[in-house]
Amino acid sequence: MLAEQIAKHMEYFGFQIERRESKKEGAPSYYVARSEEHGTYRIVQQAPYFVLLTIGIHSNREPSPEMAEFMNELNAKLLVCRAWYEKAEKGVVVLFEAPYMGLYKKDLFSEFFDHVRSDRRAMRTAGDCEKIFSNKE
């Protein structure tokens, strides 16, 4: 299974891996990969040869026109991820999602994951990110 191979790859590079069952009936189980340095990713096998890698970042800020504009500009610069935000109980959760398709190949997945990390860094270094999403008032 592709998701399991990706989880093992990430474990080799220092991520702590946990397999979880979905709370939604009929939804696939998934893996959670945690790293102090690289954050927490969810690895979900959507179909044969199709995995979604997702990371969420919480902000206490409420949605705003500036936030929406920032996300559109960010998406124009990203390599493999798509980013959006969803309203949370308090604030928003910014989600980055990247599809990996095909057979697992170590070198190919390594390059893909480098792009995922680059996309995540792009948000933190882009324009007014700190001002728009910071939890500090």
DSSP file (Angstrom, degrees, kcal/mol; ACC not computed):
  #  RESIDUE AA STRUCTURE BP1 BP2  ACC     N-H-->O    O-->H-N    N-H-->O    O-->H-N    TCO  KAPPA ALPHA  PHI   PSI    X-CA   Y-CA   Z-CA
    1    1 A M     >        0   0    0      0, 0.0     4,-1.8     0, 0.0     3,-0.2   0.000 360.0 360.0 360.0 132.3    0.0    0.0    0.0
    2    2 A L  H  >  +     0   0    0      1,-0.2     4,-2.4     2,-0.2     5,-0.2   0.879 360.0  54.4 -59.6 -44.4    1.4    3.4   -1.1
    3    3 A A  H  > S+     0   0    0      1,-0.2     4,-2.4     2,-0.2    -1,-0.2   0.894 108.5  50.0 -60.0 -40.0    0.5    5.2    2.2
    4    4 A E  H  > S+     0   0    0     -3,-0.2     4,-2.3     2,-0.2    -1,-0.2   0.899 109.6  50.6 -65.5 -41.0    2.3    2.7    4.2
    5    5 A Q  H  X S+     0   0    0     -4,-1.8     4,-2.0     2,-0.2    -2,-0.2   0.905 111.9  47.8 -63.5 -41.2    5.4    2.9    2.0
    6    6 A I  H  X S+     0   0    0     -4,-2.4     4,-2.5     2,-0.2    -2,-0.2   0.902 110.1  52.3 -66.4 -41.1    5.4    6.7    2.4
    7    7 A A  H  X S+     0   0    0     -4,-2.4     4,-2.3     1,-0.2    -2,-0.2   0.913 109.8  48.9 -60.4 -42.9    4.9    6.5    6.2
    8    8 A K  H  X S+     0   0    0     -4,-2.3     4,-2.1     2,-0.2    -1,-0.2   0.887 109.6  52.6 -64.3 -38.8    8.0    4.1    6.4
    9    9 A H  H  X S+     0   0    0     -4,-2.0     4,-1.0     1,-0.2    -2,-0.2   0.940 112.0  45.0 -60.1 -47.5   10.0    6.6    4.3
   10   10 A M  H  <>S+     0   0    0     -4,-2.5     5,-2.2     1,-0.2     3,-0.3   0.859 109.9  55.2 -68.1 -34.7    9.1    9.4    6.6
   11   11 A E  H ><5S+     0   0    0     -4,-2.3     3,-1.9     1,-0.2    -1,-0.2   0.903 102.2  57.4 -63.1 -40.5    9.8    7.3    9.7
   12   12 A Y  H 3<5S+     0   0    0     -4,-2.1    -1,-0.2     1,-0.3    -2,-0.2   0.826 104.7  53.1 -58.1 -32.4   13.3    6.6    8.3
   13   13 A F  T 3<5S-     0   0    0     -4,-1.0    -1,-0.3    -3,-0.3    -2,-0.2   0.121 132.9 -86.4 -95.1  21.1   13.9   10.4    8.3
   14   14 A G  T < 5S+     0   0    0     -3,-1.9     2,-0.2     1,-0.3    -3,-0.2   0.440  80.8 138.1  99.1   0.8   12.9   10.8   11.9
   15   15 A F      < -     0   0    0     -5,-2.2     2,-0.5    -6,-0.1    -1,-0.3  -0.559  52.6-127.8 -76.6 143.2    9.1   11.2   11.9
   16   16 A Q  E     -A   34   0A   0     18,-3.0    18,-2.7    -2,-0.2     2,-0.4  -0.818  30.1-151.2 -86.9 129.5    7.1    9.4   14.5
   17   17 A I  E     +A   33   0A   0     -2,-0.5     2,-0.4    16,-0.2    16,-0.2  -0.854  19.5 176.5-111.9 137.2    4.4    7.4   12.7
   18   18 A E  E     -A   32   0A   0     14,-2.1    14,-2.9    -2,-0.4     2,-0.4  -0.997  20.8-142.6-137.0 131.9    1.0    6.4   14.0
   19   19 A R  E     -A   31   0A   0     -2,-0.4     2,-0.3    12,-0.2    12,-0.2  -0.808  25.2-173.0 -93.1 134.8   -1.7    4.6   12.1
   20   20 A R  E     -A   30   0A   0     10,-3.4    10,-2.6    -2,-0.4     2,-0.4  -0.936  22.5-128.6-128.8 150.1   -5.2    5.8   12.9
   21   21 A E        -     0   0    0     -2,-0.3     8,-0.1     8,-0.2     2,-0.1  -0.784  36.7-109.4 -92.3 140.3   -8.7    4.6   12.0
   22   22 A S        -     0   0    0     -2,-0.4     4,-0.1     5,-0.4     7,-0.1  -0.392  11.2-143.2 -68.6 145.3  -11.0    7.3   10.5
   23   23 A K  S    S+     0   0    0      2,-0.1     2,-0.4    -2,-0.1    -1,-0.1   0.657  81.7  86.1 -80.3 -17.8  -13.9    8.4   12.7
   24   24 A K  S >  S-     0   0    0      4,-0.1     3,-1.9     1,-0.1    -2,-0.1  -0.727  91.5-111.3 -87.7 129.8  -16.1    8.7    9.5
   25   25 A E  T 3  S+     0   0    0     -2,-0.4    -2,-0.1     1,-0.3    -1,-0.1  -0.365 100.4  10.6 -61.3 130.4  -17.8    5.5    8.6
   26   26 A G  T 3  S+     0   0    0      1,-0.3    -1,-0.3    -4,-0.1    -3,-0.0   0.287  96.1 126.6  85.8 -10.6  -16.4    4.1    5.3
   27   27 A A    <   -     0   0    0     -3,-1.9    -5,-0.4     1,-0.1    -1,-0.3  -0.514  65.4-103.7 -79.5 149.6  -13.4    6.5    5.3
   28   28 A P        -     0   0    0      0, 0.0    -4,-0.1     0, 0.0    -1,-0.1  -0.304  31.4-107.6 -71.5 154.3   -9.9    4.9    4.9
   29   29 A S        -     0   0    0     -8,-0.1    16,-0.5    -7,-0.1     2,-0.3  -0.303  43.4-165.0 -67.1 167.1   -7.5    4.6    7.8
   30   30 A Y  E     -AB  20  44A   0    -10,-2.6   -10,-3.4    14,-0.1     2,-0.4  -0.926  16.5-115.3-149.9 170.8   -4.6    7.0    7.6
   31   31 A Y  E     -AB  19  43A   0     12,-2.4    12,-2.9    -2,-0.3     2,-0.5  -0.873  14.0-151.2-112.6 147.0   -1.1    7.7    9.0
   32   32 A V  E     -AB  18  42A   0    -14,-2.9   -14,-2.1    -2,-0.4     2,-0.5  -0.986  10.6-164.9-115.2 127.7    0.0   10.6   11.1
   33   33 A A  E     -AB  17  41A   0      8,-2.8     8,-2.9    -2,-0.5     2,-0.4  -0.962   9.5-169.9-115.6 118.1    3.7   11.6   10.8
   34   34 A R  E     +AB  16  40A   0    -18,-2.7   -18,-3.0    -2,-0.5     2,-0.3  -0.888  12.7 166.1-115.4 140.4    5.1   13.9   13.5
   35   35 A S  E  >  - B   0  39A   0      4,-1.4     4,-2.1    -2,-0.4   -20,-0.1  -0.971  34.2-142.4-148.3 133.3    8.4   15.7   13.6
   36   36 A E  T  4 S+     0   0    0     -2,-0.3    -1,-0.1     1,-0.2     4,-0.1   0.903 107.7  40.3 -57.2 -41.3    9.5   18.6   15.9
   37   37 A E  T  4 S+     0   0    0      1,-0.2    -1,-0.2     2,-0.1    -3,-0.0   0.857 127.3  28.7 -78.3 -37.2   11.4   20.1   13.0
   38   38 A H  T  4 S-     0   0    0      1,-0.3    -2,-0.2     3,-0.0    -1,-0.2   0.442 100.3-127.5-112.1  -1.0    8.9   19.5   10.1
   39   39 A G  E  <  -B   35   0A   0     -4,-2.1    -4,-1.4     2,-0.0     2,-0.5  -0.407  40.7 -47.6  89.9-166.3    5.5   19.5   11.8
   40   40 A T  E     -B   34   0A   0     -6,-0.2    16,-0.5    16,-0.2     2,-0.3  -0.942  51.0-172.1-116.8 127.0    2.7   17.0   11.6
   41   41 A Y  E     -B   33   0A   0     -8,-2.9    -8,-2.8    -2,-0.5     2,-0.5  -0.884  16.0-143.7-117.2 146.5    1.4   15.4    8.4
   42   42 A R  E     -BC  32  54A   0     12,-2.9    12,-2.4    -2,-0.3     2,-0.6  -0.941  12.7-159.4-107.4 134.3   -1.6   13.2    7.6
   43   43 A I  E     +BC  31  53A   0    -12,-2.9   -12,-2.4    -2,-0.5     2,-0.5  -0.954  14.8 177.9-117.1 111.8   -1.0   10.6    5.0
   44   44 A V  E     -BC  30  52A   0      8,-2.4     8,-2.7    -2,-0.6     2,-0.8  -0.962  25.9-141.2-123.2 124.5   -4.3    9.3    3.4
   45   45 A Q  E     + C   0  51A   0    -16,-0.5     6,-0.2    -2,-0.5    -2,-0.0  -0.747  22.5 177.0 -81.4 113.1   -4.6    6.7    0.6
   46   46 A Q  E     -     0   0A   0      4,-2.2    -1,-0.2    -2,-0.8     5,-0.2   0.804  65.2 -22.3 -86.2 -33.2   -7.4    8.0   -1.5
   47   47 A A  E >  S- C   0  50A   0      3,-1.5     3,-2.0     0, 0.0    -1,-0.3  -0.939  96.3 -52.5-163.4 170.7   -7.2    5.3   -4.2
   48   48 A P  T 3  S+     0   0    0      0, 0.0    54,-0.1     0, 0.0     3,-0.1  -0.377 128.9   5.0 -55.9 132.8   -4.6    2.9   -5.6
   49   49 A Y  T 3  S+     0   0    0      1,-0.1    53,-2.4    52,-0.1     2,-0.4   0.732 112.6 102.6  64.9  25.1   -1.5    4.8   -6.4
   50   50 A F  E <   +CD  47 101A   0     -3,-2.0    -4,-2.2    51,-0.2    -3,-1.5  -0.904  41.1 168.0-144.7 111.2   -3.0    8.1   -5.0
   51   51 A V  E     -CD  45 100A   0     49,-2.8    49,-3.1    -2,-0.4     2,-0.5  -0.957  22.0-147.6-122.7 139.7   -2.0    9.5   -1.6
   52   52 A L  E     -CD  44  99A   0     -8,-2.7    -8,-2.4    -2,-0.4     2,-0.5  -0.935   7.7-159.5-105.7 129.7   -2.8   12.9   -0.1
   53   53 A L  E     -CD  43  98A   0     45,-2.6    45,-2.5    -2,-0.5     2,-0.4  -0.943  19.5-178.6-105.9 122.5   -0.3   14.5    2.2
   54   54 A T  E     -CD  42  97A   0    -12,-2.4   -12,-2.9    -2,-0.5     2,-0.4  -0.958  16.4-178.0-129.9 141.2   -1.9   17.2    4.4
   55   55 A I  E     - D   0  96A   0     41,-2.2    41,-2.6    -2,-0.4     2,-0.4  -0.997  11.3-158.1-133.7 140.2   -0.6   19.5    7.0
   56   56 A G  E     - D   0  95A   0    -16,-0.5     2,-0.4    -2,-0.4    39,-0.2  -0.947   4.3-166.2-121.2 140.4   -2.7   22.0    9.0
   57   57 A I  E     - D   0  94A   0     37,-2.7    37,-3.3    -2,-0.4     2,-0.3  -0.990  17.3-140.2-126.2 123.0   -1.6   25.2   10.8
   58   58 A H  E     - D   0  93A   0     -2,-0.4     2,-0.4    35,-0.2    35,-0.2  -0.616  18.4-177.9 -88.5 141.1   -4.0   26.9   13.3
   59   59 A S  E     - D   0  92A   0     33,-2.8    33,-2.5    -2,-0.3    29,-0.2  -0.998  26.1-145.8-132.7 138.5   -4.4   30.6   13.6
   60   60 A N        +     0   0    0     -2,-0.4    31,-0.2    73,-0.3    74,-0.1   0.559  69.6 110.3 -76.9  -7.8   -6.7   32.4   16.1
   61   61 A R  S    S-     0   0    0     72,-0.4    31,-0.2    31,-0.1    -2,-0.2  -0.378  70.6-123.2 -69.8 146.4   -7.3   35.1   13.5
   62   62 A E        -     0   0    0     29,-0.1     5,-0.1     1,-0.1    30,-0.1  -0.563  40.6 -84.0 -84.3 153.2  -10.7   35.3   11.9
   63   63 A P        +     0   0    0      0, 0.0    -1,-0.1     0, 0.0     3,-0.0  -0.230  56.4 173.5 -56.8 145.5  -11.1   35.1    8.1
   64   64 A S     >  -     0   0    0      1,-0.1     4,-2.1    -3,-0.1     5,-0.2  -0.959  48.0-106.2-148.3 162.1  -10.6   38.4    6.3
   65   65 A P  H  > S+     0   0    0      0, 0.0     4,-2.4     0, 0.0     5,-0.2   0.873 121.6  55.2 -59.1 -35.5  -10.3   39.7    2.8
   66   66 A E  H  > S+     0   0    0      2,-0.2     4,-2.5     1,-0.2     5,-0.1   0.886 106.2  51.1 -64.8 -38.4   -6.5   40.1    3.3
   67   67 A M  H  > S+     0   0    0      2,-0.2     4,-2.3     1,-0.2    -1,-0.2   0.924 111.1  47.6 -64.3 -44.8   -6.3   36.4    4.3
   68   68 A A  H  X S+     0   0    0     -4,-2.1     4,-2.0     2,-0.2    -2,-0.2   0.915 113.0  48.0 -63.8 -43.2   -8.2   35.3    1.2
   69   69 A E  H  X S+     0   0    0     -4,-2.4     4,-2.4     1,-0.2    -1,-0.2   0.913 110.4  52.3 -63.3 -43.1   -6.0   37.5   -1.1
   70   70 A F  H  X S+     0   0    0     -4,-2.5     4,-2.7     1,-0.2    -2,-0.2   0.917 108.6  50.6 -58.6 -44.5   -2.8   36.2    0.6
   71   71 A M  H  X S+     0   0    0     -4,-2.3     4,-2.6     1,-0.2    -1,-0.2   0.893 109.5  50.5 -64.3 -40.1   -3.9   32.6    0.0
   72   72 A N  H  X S+     0   0    0     -4,-2.0     4,-1.2     2,-0.2    -1,-0.2   0.926 113.0  45.7 -62.7 -44.0   -4.6   33.3   -3.7
   73   73 A E  H  X S+     0   0    0     -4,-2.4     4,-0.5     1,-0.2    -2,-0.2   0.901 113.0  50.9 -65.3 -40.3   -1.2   34.9   -4.1
   74   74 A L  H >X S+     0   0    0     -4,-2.7     3,-1.9     1,-0.2     4,-1.1   0.934 105.7  54.7 -62.7 -46.5    0.5   32.1   -2.2
   75   75 A N  H 3< S+     0   0    0     -4,-2.6     3,-0.2     1,-0.3    -1,-0.2   0.812 100.6  60.7 -59.5 -30.2   -1.2   29.4   -4.4
   76   76 A A  H 3< S+     0   0    0     -4,-1.2    -1,-0.3     1,-0.2    -2,-0.2   0.730 110.5  41.6 -67.4 -20.6    0.2   31.0   -7.5
   77   77 A K  H << S+     0   0    0     -3,-1.9    -2,-0.2    -4,-0.5    -1,-0.2   0.611  89.2 107.9-102.0 -15.2    3.7   30.4   -6.1
   78   78 A L     <  -     0   0    0     -4,-1.1    38,-0.1    -3,-0.2    37,-0.0  -0.311  52.8-154.6 -73.1 149.4    3.4   26.9   -4.7
   79   79 A L  S    S-     0   0    0     36,-0.3    -1,-0.1    37,-0.0    37,-0.1   0.925  82.4 -10.0 -87.7 -51.7    5.1   23.9   -6.5
   80   80 A V  S    S+     0   0    0     35,-0.3     2,-0.2    32,-0.1    36,-0.1   0.548 114.3  80.1-127.2 -15.7    3.1   20.9   -5.4
   81   81 A C        -     0   0    0     34,-0.2     2,-0.4    17,-0.2    17,-0.2  -0.536  56.8-150.0 -94.6 159.7    0.7   22.0   -2.7
   82   82 A R  E     -E   97   0A   0     15,-1.8    15,-2.2    -2,-0.2     2,-0.4  -0.988  19.9-157.7-120.9 138.6   -2.6   23.8   -2.7
   83   83 A A  E     +E   96   0A   0     -2,-0.4     2,-0.3    13,-0.2    13,-0.2  -0.920  23.0 146.0-121.2 143.1   -3.4   25.9    0.3
   84   84 A W  E     -E   95   0A   0     11,-1.8    11,-3.3    -2,-0.4     2,-0.4  -0.941  34.5-121.2-156.4 173.5   -6.6   27.2    1.7
   85   85 A Y  E     -E   94   0A   0     -2,-0.3     2,-0.4     9,-0.3     9,-0.2  -0.944  13.6-158.1-125.8 152.8   -8.2   27.9    5.1
   86   86 A E  E     -E   93   0A   0      7,-2.1     7,-2.4    -2,-0.4     2,-0.2  -0.964  31.7-104.3-124.5 143.7  -11.2   26.6    6.8
   87   87 A K  E     -E   92   0A   0     -2,-0.4     5,-0.3     5,-0.2     2,-0.2  -0.475  40.4-165.6 -65.9 131.2  -13.1   28.3    9.6
   88   88 A A        -     0   0    0      3,-2.6     3,-0.3    -2,-0.2    -1,-0.0  -0.578  41.0 -91.8-108.0 175.6  -12.4   26.7   13.0
   89   89 A E  S    S+     0   0    0      1,-0.3     2,-0.4    -2,-0.2    -1,-0.0   0.905 124.1  17.9 -54.8 -41.1  -14.2   27.0   16.3
   90   90 A K  S    S-     0   0    0    -31,-0.1    -1,-0.3   -29,-0.0     2,-0.2  -0.945 134.6 -32.1-132.6 112.7  -11.8   29.9   17.0
   91   91 A G  S    S-     0   0    0     -2,-0.4    -3,-2.6    -3,-0.3     2,-0.3  -0.577  90.3 -57.0  85.4-144.2  -10.0   31.3   14.0
   92   92 A V  E     -DE  59  87A   0    -33,-2.5   -33,-2.8    -5,-0.3     2,-0.5  -0.908  28.3-134.8-136.1 161.3   -8.9   29.3   11.0
   93   93 A V  E     -DE  58  86A   0     -7,-2.4    -7,-2.1    -2,-0.3     2,-0.5  -0.991  20.8-147.3-116.0 121.0   -6.9   26.3   10.1
   94   94 A V  E     -DE  57  85A   0    -37,-3.3   -37,-2.7    -2,-0.5     2,-0.4  -0.786  19.5-159.5 -87.0 125.6   -4.6   26.8    7.1
   95   95 A L  E     -DE  56  84A   0    -11,-3.3   -11,-1.8    -2,-0.5     2,-0.5  -0.893  14.5-167.1-113.2 136.6   -4.4   23.5    5.1
   96   96 A F  E     -DE  55  83A   0    -41,-2.6   -41,-2.2    -2,-0.4     2,-0.4  -0.987  14.1-178.0-116.3 129.3   -1.7   22.5    2.7
   97   97 A E  E     -DE  54  82A   0    -15,-2.2   -15,-1.8    -2,-0.5   -43,-0.2  -0.995   7.0-178.3-134.2 134.3   -2.5   19.4    0.6
   98   98 A A  E     -D   53   0A   0    -45,-2.5   -45,-2.6    -2,-0.4     2,-0.4  -0.994  18.4-140.0-133.3 127.8   -0.3   17.7   -1.9
   99   99 A P  E     -D   52   0A   0      0, 0.0     2,-0.5     0, 0.0   -47,-0.2  -0.719  11.5-165.8 -87.3 133.7   -1.2   14.7   -4.1
  100  100 A Y  E     -D   51   0A   0    -49,-3.1   -49,-2.8    -2,-0.4     2,-0.4  -0.985  15.7-177.0-115.1 124.6    1.4   12.0   -4.7
  101  101 A M  E     +D   50   0A   0     -2,-0.5     2,-0.2   -51,-0.2   -51,-0.2  -0.923  35.2  26.6-126.8 147.9    0.5    9.6   -7.4
  102  102 A G  S    S-     0   0    0    -53,-2.4     2,-0.2    -2,-0.4   -53,-0.1  -0.670  97.1 -22.6 109.3-162.9    2.1    6.5   -8.9
  103  103 A L  S    S-     0   0    0     -2,-0.2     2,-0.5     1,-0.1    -2,-0.1  -0.517  71.6-100.4 -81.5 152.7    4.4    3.9   -7.5
  104  104 A Y        +     0   0    0     -2,-0.2     2,-0.4     4,-0.1    -1,-0.1  -0.630  45.3 172.6 -73.4 125.4    6.5    4.6   -4.5
  105  105 A K     >  -     0   0    0     -2,-0.5     4,-3.2     1,-0.1     5,-0.3  -0.986  30.7-138.8-133.6 125.2   10.1    5.4   -5.6
  106  106 A K  H  > S+     0   0    0     -2,-0.4     4,-2.4     1,-0.2     5,-0.2   0.897 101.2  42.9 -51.1 -53.0   12.5    6.6   -2.9
  107  107 A D  H  > S+     0   0    0      1,-0.2     4,-2.0     2,-0.2    -1,-0.2   0.892 115.8  48.6 -65.0 -40.4   14.2    9.2   -5.0
  108  108 A L  H  > S+     0   0    0      2,-0.2     4,-2.4     1,-0.2    -2,-0.2   0.923 113.3  46.3 -66.2 -44.9   10.9   10.5   -6.5
  109  109 A F  H  X S+     0   0    0     -4,-3.2     4,-3.1     2,-0.2     5,-0.2   0.894 109.8  55.3 -66.2 -37.5    9.2   10.7   -3.2
  110  110 A S  H  X S+     0   0    0     -4,-2.4     4,-2.0    -5,-0.3    -1,-0.2   0.924 110.6  45.0 -59.1 -44.8   12.2   12.5   -1.6
  111  111 A E  H  X S+     0   0    0     -4,-2.0     4,-1.8     2,-0.2    -2,-0.2   0.924 113.3  50.7 -65.1 -44.2   12.1   15.2   -4.3
  112  112 A F  H  X S+     0   0    0     -4,-2.4     4,-2.0     1,-0.2    -2,-0.2   0.930 110.8  48.4 -57.4 -47.5    8.3   15.5   -3.9
  113  113 A F  H  X S+     0   0    0     -4,-3.1     4,-2.5     1,-0.2    -1,-0.2   0.843 105.9  57.3 -68.1 -32.4    8.6   15.9   -0.2
  114  114 A D  H  X S+     0   0    0     -4,-2.0     4,-2.1    -5,-0.2    -1,-0.2   0.904 107.8  48.8 -59.6 -40.3   11.4   18.5   -0.6
  115  115 A H  H  X S+     0   0    0     -4,-1.8     4,-2.6     2,-0.2   -36,-0.3   0.886 108.4  53.4 -66.4 -39.1    8.8   20.5   -2.7
  116  116 A V  H  X S+     0   0    0     -4,-2.0     4,-2.1     2,-0.2    -2,-0.2   0.943 111.3  45.5 -60.1 -48.0    6.2   20.1    0.0
  117  117 A R  H  X S+     0   0    0     -4,-2.5     4,-2.2     1,-0.2    -1,-0.2   0.883 111.6  52.8 -64.2 -37.8    8.5   21.5    2.6
  118  118 A S  H  X S+     0   0    0     -4,-2.1     4,-2.0     1,-0.2    -1,-0.2   0.909 108.2  50.9 -62.7 -42.1    9.5   24.3    0.3
  119  119 A D  H  X S+     0   0    0     -4,-2.6     4,-1.1     2,-0.2    -2,-0.2   0.902 109.3  50.5 -62.4 -41.0    5.8   25.2   -0.2
  120  120 A R  H  X S+     0   0    0     -4,-2.1     4,-1.2     1,-0.2     3,-0.4   0.910 110.6  49.0 -64.3 -41.7    5.3   25.3    3.5
  121  121 A R  H  X S+     0   0    0     -4,-2.2     4,-1.6     1,-0.2    -1,-0.2   0.856 101.6  65.3 -64.5 -34.1    8.3   27.6    4.0
  122  122 A A  H  X S+     0   0    0     -4,-2.0     4,-0.8     1,-0.2    -1,-0.2   0.853  99.5  52.1 -58.6 -35.5    6.9   29.8    1.2
  123  123 A M  H >< S+     0   0    0     -4,-1.1     3,-0.8    -3,-0.4    -1,-0.2   0.945 108.6  48.9 -66.0 -46.2    3.9   30.7    3.3
  124  124 A R  H 3< S+     0   0    0     -4,-1.2     6,-0.2     1,-0.2    -1,-0.2   0.777 118.0  40.4 -66.1 -25.6    6.0   31.7    6.3
  125  125 A T  H 3< S+     0   0    0     -4,-1.6     2,-0.3     4,-0.1    -1,-0.2   0.465  91.7 108.2-102.7  -1.7    8.3   33.9    4.2
  126  126 A A  S X< S-     0   0    0     -3,-0.8     3,-2.2    -4,-0.8     4,-0.2  -0.598  84.9 -73.6 -84.2 135.5    5.6   35.4    1.9
  127  127 A G  T 3  S-     0   0    0     -2,-0.3     3,-0.3     1,-0.3     4,-0.1   0.288 110.0  -5.4  28.4-120.5    4.6   39.1    2.2
  128  128 A D  T 3> S+     0   0    0      1,-0.2     4,-2.8     2,-0.1     5,-0.3  -0.035  87.0 129.4 -95.9  29.8    2.4   39.9    5.2
  129  129 A C  H <> S+     0   0    0     -3,-2.2     4,-3.0     1,-0.2     5,-0.5   0.915  74.6  47.5 -51.7 -50.7    2.0   36.3    6.5
  130  130 A E  H  > S+     0   0    0     -3,-0.3     4,-1.9    -4,-0.2    -1,-0.2   0.920 114.8  46.1 -59.5 -44.9    3.0   37.1   10.1
  131  131 A K  H  4 S+     0   0    0      1,-0.2    -1,-0.2     2,-0.2    -2,-0.2   0.890 118.5  41.8 -64.9 -40.8    0.7   40.1   10.2
  132  132 A I  H  < S+     0   0    0     -4,-2.8    -2,-0.2     1,-0.1    -1,-0.2   0.879 129.7  22.0 -77.3 -39.6   -2.3   38.3    8.7
  133  133 A F  H  < S+     0   0    0     -4,-3.0   -72,-0.4    -5,-0.3   -73,-0.3   0.556  84.6 127.2-110.3  -9.9   -2.1   34.9   10.5
  134  134 A S     <  -     0   0    0     -4,-1.9   -75,-0.1    -5,-0.5    -4,-0.0  -0.167  52.1-146.4 -56.1 139.1   -0.1   35.6   13.7
  135  135 A N  S    S+     0   0    0    -77,-0.1     2,-0.3   -75,-0.1    -1,-0.2   0.546  75.4  97.9 -79.6  -8.4   -1.7   34.5   16.9
  136  136 A K              0   0    0      1,-0.1    -2,-0.0     0, 0.0     0, 0.0  -0.647 360.0 360.0 -82.1 135.5   -0.1   37.4   18.6
  137  137 A E              0   0    0     -2,-0.3    -1,-0.1     0, 0.0    -2,-0.0   0.445 360.0 360.0 -90.5 360.0   -2.4   40.5   19.0
